Structure formats: C-alpha cells, structure tokens
Amino acid sequence: MAMAPTAEALTYYSVAPGQRVNVRSGPGTNYTVVRVLPVGAKVTISCQSPGTTVTGPYGTTNVWDNIGNGEYVSDAYVNTGSDGYVRPRCS
C-alpha cells in the first residue's frame, strides 16, 4: 500500500530573489497569467514540461515547472540547482 506524501517529503524551491513571477495556466508565455508569485516565494514542483524558451536569473531554458493544478512557472526563475529536469515530466 502506497503511503501518502507527507509535508516533509516535499521539496521547496526558491524563486529568484527580488522577482515577482507570473504563474501561467500552461507551460509557455502564450498561456494566461493566473496569479503572480510574491517576492521571496517558495514553490513545490509536481512535474515539469517543455514549453516556451525563457531567459531569467537562472539561465535560458524551455523547462516549465508545474507548481499546482493548472499553474506553471518558467524554470529560469526557480532555483532548482539544475539546468535540466529535476522532477518527472508532466503527462
């Protein structure tokens, strides 16, 4: 029987310092902005998808992080410590 994930199992990633980051409805800049993360936000990433290439504080990437149901942010603004995928691909 699979155990439900606990709060301790979640990894929180910091958003780039001093940045208010747009959260979009899909993995790209052509999707609508659904909300804006405040300066100093931390996010959990459930999965990652390829999308629009964005240049930000952490480089240039086409990786988008799914941080909630229908909520994506460019990985260029999230300090994951990697230029590649750190979570499974979104299906």
N, CA, C and O of each residue as an XYZ file, in Angstrom:
364
protein
N       0.854     -1.182      0.000
C       0.000      0.000      0.000
C       0.897      1.241      0.000
O       1.802      1.364      0.826
N       0.638      2.146     -0.925
C       1.443      3.362     -1.048
C       1.116      4.328      0.082
O      -0.043      4.506      0.459
N       2.149      4.936      0.601
C       1.953      5.924      1.654
C       1.667      7.287      1.024
O       2.251      7.643      0.000
N       0.786      8.024      1.631
C       0.512      9.383      1.148
C       1.735     10.244      1.409
O       2.386     10.095      2.443
N       2.063     11.156      0.473
C       3.226     12.018      0.719
C       2.989     12.910      1.934
O       1.881     13.394      2.163
N       4.035     13.112      2.692
C       3.937     13.979      3.861
C       4.570     15.325      3.539
O       5.280     15.458      2.543
N       4.321     16.297      4.357
C       4.883     17.630      4.145
C       6.410     17.568      4.114
O       7.057     18.315      3.380
N       6.972     16.669      4.919
C       8.431     16.558      4.966
C       8.996     16.054      3.639
O      10.151     16.331      3.314
N       8.196     15.318      2.873
C       8.670     14.734      1.618
C       8.718     15.769      0.493
O       9.368     15.542     -0.528
N       8.049     16.881      0.668
C       8.026     17.895     -0.377
C       9.309     18.718     -0.366
O       9.830     19.071      0.692
N       9.801     19.012     -1.551
C      10.970     19.873     -1.680
C      10.494     21.248     -2.115
O       9.750     21.377     -3.087
N      10.922     22.270     -1.396
C      10.562     23.641     -1.736
C      11.738     24.303     -2.444
O      12.877     24.231     -1.981
N      11.450     24.944     -3.565
C      12.476     25.635     -4.345
C      12.220     27.133     -4.262
O      11.075     27.579     -4.338
N      13.285     27.903     -4.106
C      13.161     29.356     -4.008
C      13.024     29.979     -5.388
O      13.691     29.580     -6.342
N      12.143     30.967     -5.468
C      12.024     31.777     -6.671
C      13.140     32.819     -6.612
O      13.544     33.238     -5.527
N      13.637     33.236     -7.776
C      14.757     34.176     -7.856
C      14.531     35.391     -6.951
O      13.440     35.961     -6.937
N      15.561     35.785     -6.196
C      15.425     36.922     -5.265
C      14.981     38.191     -5.986
O      15.461     38.502     -7.076
N      14.069     38.909     -5.368
C      13.623     40.187     -5.909
C      12.680     40.089     -7.095
O      12.339     41.102     -7.705
N      12.255     38.873     -7.425
C      11.393     38.682     -8.602
C       9.953     38.391     -8.194
O       9.698     37.599     -7.287
N       9.023     39.040     -8.873
C       7.608     38.662     -8.800
C       7.354     37.886    -10.086
O       7.449     38.447    -11.178
N       7.034     36.616     -9.967
C       6.994     35.727    -11.129
C       5.558     35.416    -11.534
O       4.722     35.050    -10.708
N       5.295     35.574    -12.840
C       3.975     35.232    -13.377
C       3.761     33.726    -13.338
O       4.625     32.952    -13.748
N       2.595     33.323    -12.837
C       2.175     31.927    -12.872
C       1.183     31.805    -14.021
O       0.192     32.534    -14.066
N       1.441     30.898    -14.942
C       0.621     30.774    -16.147
C      -0.179     29.482    -16.138
O       0.136     28.542    -15.408
N      -1.224     29.452    -16.967
C      -2.133     28.305    -17.000
C      -1.547     27.108    -17.744
O      -2.117     26.017    -17.709
N      -0.411     27.302    -18.419
C       0.251     26.211    -19.132
C       1.722     26.538    -19.293
O       2.175     27.605    -18.878
N       2.482     25.607    -19.905
C       3.940     25.755    -19.980
C       4.412     26.672    -21.107
O       5.089     26.227    -22.034
N       4.054     27.943    -21.021
C       4.524     28.879    -22.035
C       4.013     30.281    -21.808
O       3.029     30.498    -21.100
N       4.707     31.245    -22.431
C       4.343     32.650    -22.264
C       3.058     33.003    -22.998
O       2.501     34.079    -22.782
N       2.575     32.106    -23.868
C       1.316     32.343    -24.576
C       0.097     31.969    -23.736
O      -1.034     32.245    -24.136
N       0.313     31.346    -22.581
C      -0.796     30.999    -21.683
C      -1.131     32.195    -20.796
O      -0.289     33.063    -20.563
N      -2.367     32.230    -20.306
C      -2.797     33.354    -19.481
C      -2.122     33.323    -18.105
O      -1.810     32.258    -17.572
N      -1.906     34.514    -17.547
C      -1.374     34.640    -16.195
C      -2.529     34.402    -15.226
O      -3.543     35.098    -15.281
N      -2.374     33.415    -14.335
C      -3.436     33.096    -13.380
C      -3.210     33.745    -12.021
O      -4.157     33.974    -11.269
N      -1.940     34.043    -11.708
C      -1.594     34.765    -10.485
C      -0.129     35.156    -10.575
O       0.560     34.784    -11.525
N       0.349     35.904     -9.591
C       1.749     36.327     -9.557
C       2.329     35.899     -8.213
O       1.748     36.174     -7.163
N       3.481     35.225     -8.252
C       4.144     34.845     -7.009
C       4.784     36.078     -6.392
O       5.397     36.871     -7.107
N       4.658     36.256     -5.088
C       5.288     37.409     -4.444
C       6.801     37.231     -4.353
O       7.313     36.119     -4.481
N       7.504     38.331     -4.133
C       8.951     38.290     -3.903
C       9.216     37.363     -2.714
O       8.533     37.437     -1.693
N      10.214     36.492     -2.860
C      10.584     35.589     -1.766
C       9.789     34.307     -1.702
O       9.916     33.553     -0.737
N       8.966     34.037     -2.711
C       8.130     32.838     -2.700
C       8.969     31.571     -2.809
O      10.063     31.578     -3.372
N       8.438     30.493     -2.264
C       8.988     29.156     -2.450
C       7.884     28.302     -3.059
O       6.709     28.457     -2.729
N       8.283     27.394     -3.957
C       7.293     26.566     -4.644
C       7.687     25.095     -4.562
O       8.863     24.760     -4.421
N       6.679     24.222     -4.653
C       6.931     22.799     -4.840
C       6.659     22.508     -6.306
O       5.782     23.124     -6.913
N       7.404     21.576     -6.873
C       7.255     21.225     -8.286
C       6.738     19.796     -8.356
O       7.408     18.863     -7.912
N       5.528     19.626     -8.921
C       4.987     18.273     -9.017
C       5.508     17.558    -10.257
O       5.736     16.348    -10.233
N       5.699     18.315    -11.351
C       6.240     17.745    -12.576
C       6.725     18.897    -13.444
O       6.494     20.063    -13.126
N       7.402     18.563    -14.547
C       7.956     19.598    -15.422
C       7.612     19.286    -16.873
O       7.488     18.122    -17.256
N       7.457     20.346    -17.683
C       7.094     20.205    -19.095
C       7.961     21.102    -19.959
O       8.398     22.163    -19.514
N       8.213     20.679    -21.200
C       8.852     21.594    -22.145
C       7.846     22.636    -22.615
O       6.653     22.347    -22.708
N       8.308     23.829    -22.909
C       7.421     24.892    -23.377
C       8.226     26.016    -23.983
O       9.307     25.796    -24.529
N       7.694     27.226    -23.885
C       8.362     28.407    -24.418
C       9.736     28.584    -23.769
O       9.868     28.431    -22.554
N      10.748     28.901    -24.556
C      12.078     29.188    -24.021
C      12.078     30.584    -23.396
O      11.649     31.559    -24.013
N      12.573     30.654    -22.151
C      12.595     31.895    -21.389
C      13.999     32.095    -20.831
O      14.655     31.137    -20.420
N      14.456     33.351    -20.818
C      15.718     33.696    -20.173
C      15.406     34.431    -18.867
O      14.639     35.394    -18.853
N      16.006     33.969    -17.784
C      15.772     34.574    -16.479
C      17.040     34.517    -15.650
O      18.118     34.240    -16.176
N      16.916     34.780    -14.349
C      18.080     34.824    -13.460
C      18.878     33.516    -13.430
O      20.078     33.531    -13.159
N      18.216     32.381    -13.709
C      18.896     31.086    -13.659
C      19.158     30.525    -15.044
O      19.232     29.309    -15.220
N      19.302     31.410    -16.038
C      19.681     30.963    -17.369
C      18.533     30.960    -18.354
O      17.463     31.513    -18.100
N      18.783     30.321    -19.491
C      17.794     30.211    -20.559
C      17.344     28.761    -20.642
O      18.173     27.857    -20.744
N      16.039     28.535    -20.600
C      15.515     27.166    -20.579
C      14.126     27.125    -21.194
O      13.418     28.131    -21.238
N      13.749     25.935    -21.671
C      12.372     25.711    -22.125
C      11.615     24.840    -21.121
O      10.511     24.376    -21.407
N      12.214     24.618    -19.936
C      11.569     23.808    -18.904
C      10.607     24.680    -18.094
O      10.964     25.767    -17.639
N       9.383     24.182    -17.926
C       8.371     24.859    -17.112
C       7.996     23.957    -15.956
O       7.809     22.753    -16.127
N       7.887     24.555    -14.764
C       7.596     23.820    -13.536
C       6.113     23.895    -13.214
O       5.537     24.981    -13.154
N       5.493     22.725    -13.006
C       4.094     22.681    -12.586
C       4.067     22.811    -11.073
O       4.549     21.930    -10.362
N       3.497     23.925    -10.572
C       3.511     24.188     -9.121
C       2.129     24.031     -8.500
O       1.954     24.253     -7.302
N       1.152     23.651     -9.312
C      -0.209     23.457     -8.825
C      -1.092     23.090     -9.989
O      -0.633     23.051    -11.131
N      -2.349     22.821     -9.721
C      -3.278     22.431    -10.767
C      -3.440     23.577    -11.765
O      -4.022     24.610    -11.433
N      -2.930     23.401    -12.983
C      -3.023     24.448    -13.993
C      -2.155     25.656    -13.701
O      -2.474     26.766    -14.127
N      -1.043     25.453    -12.966
C      -0.154     26.560    -12.606
C       1.282     26.204    -12.968
O       1.857     25.246    -12.452
N       1.853     27.014    -13.882
C       3.213     26.777    -14.364
C       4.052     28.045    -14.234
O       3.560     29.154    -14.445
N       5.334     27.863    -13.881
C       6.295     28.966    -13.896
C       7.529     28.499    -14.665
O       7.868     27.316    -14.660
N       8.190     29.442    -15.321
C       9.409     29.094    -16.040
C      10.497     28.691    -15.056
O      10.702     29.345    -14.034
N      11.195     27.601    -15.379
C      12.291     27.127    -14.532
C      13.449     28.128    -14.494
O      14.315     28.037    -13.625
N      13.468     29.085    -15.436
C      14.506     30.121    -15.441
C      14.402     31.030    -14.211
O      15.339     31.764    -13.900
N      13.264     30.978    -13.517
C      13.041     31.811    -12.325
C      13.007     30.999    -11.031
O      12.724     31.553     -9.969
N      13.290     29.694    -11.101
C      13.232     28.836     -9.921
C      14.607     28.208     -9.699
O      15.194     27.638    -10.619
N      15.109     28.318     -8.474
C      16.437     27.803     -8.152
C      16.364     26.314     -7.838
O      16.249     25.918     -6.678
N      16.433     25.483     -8.898
C      16.396     24.030     -8.709
C      17.795     23.435     -8.609
O      17.944     22.259     -8.278
N      18.832     24.245     -8.895
C      20.193     23.741     -8.863
C      20.560     22.953    -10.106
O      21.614     22.319    -10.151
N      19.685     22.987    -11.134
C      19.930     22.219    -12.353
C      19.388     22.977    -13.548
O      18.406     23.711    -13.434
N      20.035     22.799    -14.709
C      19.503     23.366    -15.950
C      18.534     22.395    -16.611
O      17.868     22.741    -17.587
N      18.459     21.186    -16.079
C      17.597     20.164    -16.683
C      16.405     19.850    -15.802
O      16.005     20.634    -14.941
N      15.860     18.682    -16.049
C      14.670     18.251    -15.306
C      15.079     17.705    -13.934
O      16.007     16.904    -13.823
N      14.375     18.150    -12.897
C      14.621     17.650    -11.545
C      13.419     16.867    -11.023
O      13.485     16.255     -9.957
N      12.319     16.889    -11.779
C      11.091     16.170    -11.416
C      10.616     15.427    -12.668
O      11.097     15.703    -13.767
N       9.682     14.493    -12.513
C       9.187     13.761    -13.685
C       8.523     14.696    -14.696
O       8.069     15.785    -14.344
N       8.472     14.264    -15.942
C       7.737     15.014    -16.965
C       6.240     14.932    -16.674
O       5.732     13.892    -16.254
N       5.543     16.049    -16.905
C       4.087     16.055    -16.753
C       3.497     15.198    -17.883
O       3.986     15.223    -19.013
N       2.447     14.446    -17.562
C       1.845     13.603    -18.608
C       0.703     14.309    -19.293
O       0.083     13.748    -20.197
